[in-house]
Amino acid sequence: MSMSGGPFGGRAVISGVGQSQVGRRLGRDGLELTLEACLRAIEHAGLVPADIDGVATYPGSFAPDPGFSGAGAADVVTSLGIRARWYLGSMETAGQLGPVAEACLAVSAGLADHVVCFRSVWESTAQADRGRAGVLAGGNQEGRAPAIEPYERFAPYGALSAANWLGMLAQRYMHDHGLTREQLAQIPLNARRNAALNPNAVYRTPLTLDDYMSARIISTPFCLYDCDVPCDGATAVIVSRREATAGLPQAPLTVESAGTGLFEGSTWDQRPDLTTMAAHDAAETMWERTKLSPSDVDIAELYDGFSYLTLQWLEALGFCERGQAGRFVEDAERISLDGDLPLNTNGGQLSGGRLHGMGLLHEACVQLWGQAGERQVAGDPAIAAVGAGGGPIAGCLLLSRTD
């Protein structure tokens, strides 16, 4: 049962996970990758498609850029012949993990027994004919920026990418708190060391500090290695009602708490304190819903769409003091596989591939089940924190394994 009660009372668990083939420019359809991940998760949980009675996904069928979404909830219902008693496909939720949190509510309330939650991307293939920079205007064939914040403010100045927007915020943090590029480098360097042990990671070759410091700048202070790697792939997890998991092969992982807060406007640049993000809102609500604390966490899988976002999550979740994230990671051993807080153990998105948050949840589950192979964290980890999203949206989960 639950270690802490929490918002779901121990009733919501993860019973299985699955991932499709992951790689660069696979040339495979997004729906095909989605179904591969969903079927693998269903099998891993010891279920069959007929057992699934719920579907949830972010962002649904909406795709602002080519390849941003491989399928919507209705696509999976139709393709797998699911009789969904509950379903969800939404972009306005607590980031990429929002549908998982909502699936936990659904099974806790008895609306479904087994919900397949998925996130699929095929950006590498979809953007292959134009390069990543060519799709930053929302896929508009005329090249006009869509009428959404922050394009309305930034587009006239040529800032069309999240790398630009977050680069400005990172510079503010550097100014206020003394973060250095050498400290920031520890996030991609740690990711690459872990990716070397992950056969599914996109980039596995060694990366040195000299490599990092000499890499081309994308948007100050971010260099090439601070930016995640567009790829093709899908991830699925099965959220189940605990009572429905009797006799299934995997020990159920309890969803102890979920962080879903949004205390300020959904904005990239208008928070009163520009050295915080929505991750702080999400983290605060996660901890206030559980008796567990940051000191209980054995592993952390934290969003690294850009390296700076991982530092934001470390602070937001209370793993270090405010303004101290750079100093926290400066000692690379602290966040290594055998350190005090193993971080992004599969290589994250910086080396493993941009699976947009859900890949980190998959990794947390694999680690808690002791199924991570060469990169498995020693010491039988039992508590994992997962954070996904950056800038104006974010969500986080706290998982436990109780045998």
N, C-alpha and C positions, 0 to 999 in steps of 0.2 A: 504494500500500500504506500501512500504518499508519506514522505518524511515530515512534511510540514503542513498538511492540510491543503493550503493554497486555494486559489479561486475555483479549481475544478474538483476539490475534495478527493483527489486520488482516483477519480473515475475516468479521466482521459489519459490514455497511454499511446505510445507508438509501438506498433507490433511488427513492422517490417519496413524496409527501405529498398529502393532500386534505382539504378542509374543506367542510362543508355550508353552507347559508345560516345566517347568524348574526344573531340579533336578539332583541328583546323581544317576548314573547307572540306568537310566530308562529302558534300554534294548530296546529302540526304534531306528529305522533306521534314519539316518541323513536326508534323503530325506523326510521321513514322517514328521519329526519335521519342516523342511523347509516349506513344503506345508501348514502345520497347521498355521505357523506364517504368511505366505503370504496371505492366505485366510482370516485370522482374520484382517489383515491390510486393505485388500480390502473392507471387510465388514464395518470396522470402518470408512472408508472414504466415505461410501455410494455408493460404486461402485460394479460392478460384474467383473469377470475375462475378459469378452469380452471388457471391457473398458480399460484394461491395454494394452499399446502398447510399453512398454519399460521394460527392465530388467537389473539390474546392481548388481554386487556382488564382494566381496573380499573374498578369493583369487581365485575364480573360482573353477574348479574341482581339482586344484593342492592341494595336501595334504602331506606336508613333514613328518608329524607324524600322526599316527592313530587317526581319529576323528577330525582332525584339520579343515576339511571342510565337510559339510553335503551334499552339492549339488553345481552344477555349473549353470550358466545362462541358458544353453541349456536344462538342466534337468527341470527347472521350465517352460520354454517355452513349452516343450513337454508335461509335466504333466498337465498343466492348459490350454493347447490349445490356448496359447497366440499368436497373430499375432504381433510380435515385429518389430516395425519400427526402433528401435534402441536398442542395447544391448551391455553389457560389462561384462567381467569376467577377472580380472587381479590381479596379486599379486604386480606388480611394479606400485604402485600408492601411493597417499598420505595417507598411512596407511589404517585402516579399514573404515575411512570416505571418502576416495578418491572416491569410486564409487558414493557416495551421491553428492559430489561436481560436479562430471562429469555428473550426471543425471540432476543437476541444469543447467549446460551448455546446455544439450540436450533439455530440455523443454523451456529454454529461447530462443534457436535458432529455435524452432518450429519443432525439429526432433521427438518429442513425446509429448503426452498430460499427460499421467500418467505412471510413471516408478515405478515399485516395486523394491526396493533396499533391499537386505537381507544379513545377516551373520548368518551362522549356524555352530554349533559345536556339537559333541557327544563324546568328549574326555573321559568323565568319564566312559562310557560304553566300548568304544574302547580300553581303557587302563586298564580295570579292571583285566585282567589276568596276568599283568606284573608289575603294579605299574608305577607311573609317571616317575620315573627315568629310566625305561626300554625302553623309547621311545625317549630319547634325542639324539640318533644318527640318527635321521631322518627316523626311521622306517626300517632301513637297517637290514635285518634278520641276516646278518653276524656280526652286531655290529660295522661295520666300519663307521667312521664319513664321511659325504658327503663332496665333494670338494667345499665347500663354505667358504667364510670369515664369521665368525671368527673361525670356527672349525680348519682351517689350522694352525692358530697360537696357539690356546688354547688347542686343543685336546691332544697334547703330554704331557701336564701338568695336564691332568685329569679334565679340566674345560669344561664340555660338556653342561652346562645349562646356560640359560639367568640369572638365579639366581647368578651364579658365576661371569659372566661378569659385571652385574649391581652392584653386591656386591662390586667389586673393585672400580667402579666409585663412589658409595655411600661413601666408605671409603675416597676417595680423597676429596669429598665434605665436609665430617666431618672434615678432616684435615685442609682444607682451611677456612671453615666458622663456625666451632664450633658446628655443628649439633650434638645433643645427641640422644641416643636411646629413652629416655623419650619423647623427642619432636617427633621423628619419630612415636612413639606409638600412637600419637593422630589421625593419619590417620586410622589405623585399629579399634581403639576404637570408633571413630565417625561412621565408617562404620557399626559396630555391633549395635550401638544404633539405627541407622536408619533402619537396616535390621529387627530389632525386630518389626517394624511397617509395614513390607512388607511381606504379606502372601506367596509370591513366592520366598523369599530368601532362600538360602540353609542353612545358619547358623543364628539362631535367639536368641540363648541363651546368657545371659549376659557375657561380657568380661571385666575384670578389668585390671588395670595397672600391678598388681602383676601377673595375669595370663600371660600377655604379657612378662614381664621381666623374668619369670621363664620357658618360653616355649623353646623347643629345637632349637638350631641354625641350620639353613639350609645351609646358606653360609654367613659368616660374612659380614656385621652386621645384615643380615636378619634372623629373627626367623620364626617359622611356620606361625605366624599371619601376617607377612609382605608379604606373597605369596598368590596369588589369588587361587580360588578354582575351579579345573576342574569340569565341569558339562556337562549336555546335555541340549541343548535348541537352539532356533532360534528366531531371531528378524527381523522384516520387517518394512519398512516405505515406504509410497507412496509419491514420489516427483511429483508434478503436475505443469502444466502451469496455472498461476493464473486465466486466462480467462476460463479455463476448470473446475473451481471449483464452479461456480455459482449454488446455490441450494443444495450444499452438506452439510452434517450435522455439520461438524467441522469447526470452524473459521480457515481459513488458517494461518499457521505459516510461516512467511516470513523468508527465508534464507538470512539474511542481508549481510553475508560475509563468505568467506571460506579461510582457511589457507592451502596453498599447497606448500610452499617453501621448497627447499632443496638446501642450499647454499654450503654445503661441501659434501664430499664423503659419501656414505651410509655405515657408519662404526660404530661399537660399541665402538671402542677404539682409533681412530686415529684423533679425533678432536683436534685442537690446545689447546682448553680449555676443559678439561675432566669433568668440572663441568657444562657443557651445553650439550644439545642433539638436535636432529632434531626438537623437540618441539619448540625450540627457533626460528628456521627458519620458521616453519609453523605459529607460533603466529605473527611474524613480518609481514608476508604477509597478515594475516587476518586483522590486525589493519590498515594497510596502504590502505586497500580497503573499509574502512567505516569511517563515521564521528563519530560513536559511540566510546566509550572509556571504559576501565575497570571499571570506576566508575558507568557506566550505568547498569552493569550486576547485576541481582537479584539472580541468582542461577548458580552454576558451577558444571558440571558433568565431572570429569577429570580422566583420565585413571589411574587405580591402579592395573595393572598386578603385580607390586610390590609397596609397600607403597612409596618408594623413588620417583617413577615416578610422583606421584601426587604432591610432593613438586616441582619437576622440572616444571610441568605444571603451578603451582601457580606463580612461578617466570617468566616463559616464557611469560605468558599472562598478566603480569604486575600487578597482584594483591598484590604483595609485592616487596620490593627492592631486588636487587641481593644479594644473600647470606643470606637473612633474612627469608627464608621459615620456618625454624624451629621455630624461634621466632613468626612468624605469626600464626602458628597453636598451639603454646604453650598454648594460651588461648583457651580452647576447645569450649567455648561459641561462639567464632567468626565464627566457621565453622558448628555450630549446625543448626538444622532445624529452630530455631528462632533467629539465629545469623545474623551478617552483611553479610556473604557470605555462605549461606547453601551449603554444599559440599556433593556430592555423596549421594543424598537423598534417594536412594533405597537400600543402603548398598554396592553399588559399586560391584566390582568383588571380593573383599576380603571377603565379607560375603554373597553377593547376588548370586555370581557365575560368572565364567569366560565366559561371553558372548562376549568377545573380542571386546570391544569398542562400538558396536552397542547397547548394553543394556543401555549404558549411554545416547545415543541419544534418545532412547525410553523414558527413564525417564525424560529427559528435555522436551519432547513434552507433556507427561502426566502432568507434573507440570504446564506448561504454559496453558494447557487446564483446569486446576483445577480438574483433574480426578485421583489424587494420593491417595485418601482415607485418612487413619490415618496419613500418612506421608506428606500430602499436606502442602507445605510452605504457611504460612499466608501472607496477604498483597497483594494478587493478582499479583504474579510475572509476568513480561512482557518481560524480556530479559534473555536469557540463553546462556552461553558459554559451548561448548562441545569440549573436546580434547581427542584424541585417539591415541594410539601408544607410543612406547618408544624406546630409543636407536637410531637406524639409520633411522627409518621411523616414520612419524607423520602427522596428519592432524587435523584441528579444524574447527568448525562452530560456527556462531553467529546467534541465532534465535530470532525473536520477534513475539509477539502476538499483533495485532492491530485489535480491535473490530470495 
